Amino acid sequence: MEGQPARPTTSRDPDETRHRLASEITEVESAMALVASGAASRITLSGLRFGEQLARRFEADARANGLRLDPILWPEDAGCDLIVRKIDE
């Protein structure tokens, strides 16, 4: 109807989602490389939308490189932080 404000859309733009996922993949891979190289003993990536899924996706790669990925979930499934650290021996 005319005169009524348009409803805001709650669906995410697929291109925005792809871009965000690609960016977060790059961040996780870079953090893993940095910790595996010994340049850092621990890195915390904050505010990841796909952090929990990426922790599962990269779990085998992390273990193969002596790393551990620990997601810290936010309330109400709003995202998570991801800690990348060397496995304690």
N, C-alpha and C positions, 0 to 999 in steps of 0.2 A: 504494500500500500504506500501511496505517496504520503510524505510527511512523517513517516516513521523511520527512525534510524535503522540502518542495515545491521543485521545480527553479526557480531564478530565471529569469524570462523575459528574453530578450535583445532582443525586439522593442520598438520605441519606441511610445509612445502616440501615435496620430495627432493628437489634440488638442494634445498637447505639441509635436509637430513643427510643426504649423500656427502655434501661438503663437510658437515660436522663429523660424520663417521670417519671420513678419510683423514681429517685433521687429527682426530683422537687416535687413530691407528698410528699415524706418524709420531705423535707425542709418546705413545707407549713404546714403540720400537726404538725411538731415540733415547728414552730413559733407560730401557733395558741395555742398550749398547753402552751408554755412559757408565752404568753401574758395573756391567760385565768387564769393562776395560779397567776398572779400578779407579777411575777419576772421581767417582762418588761412591759412598758406601750405601746410600739410601736416597731415594727421590720420592717425593709425594706429588702426584698430579691431582689437582683439585678441580672440582666442578665438572666432572666428566658425565655426559648424558649416557654413554654406552660403556662405562667403566666396568661394570659387573660382567657384561658379555665379553668384553675384550680380555678380562682376566682369565675367563674360561678358554677363550680362543688361543691365547698366547701361553697357556700354562705349560704345555710340553716344551716349547721353545725356551721358556724361562728356566725350567728344571735342567734342560740340557746345557744351559750356560751357568748353572749354579746360582740361579736367582729364584726369588719367591715373589709372587704378586698377591698383595693383600688388599682386597676392596674394603672400603669403609662406607657402608650404605647410609644414605640420607633418609630421614623419615619420609613416609608417604611416597616412596619410589620416585623421588625428585631428582635422582642422580647419585653420584658417589665420588669419593676420592679413591685414588689407587696408589698404594705404596709399593715401590719396586725396591727390593733389597737383596743383598747376598744371603744365601742360605747359611744359617749358623752351623758350624761344624763342630 
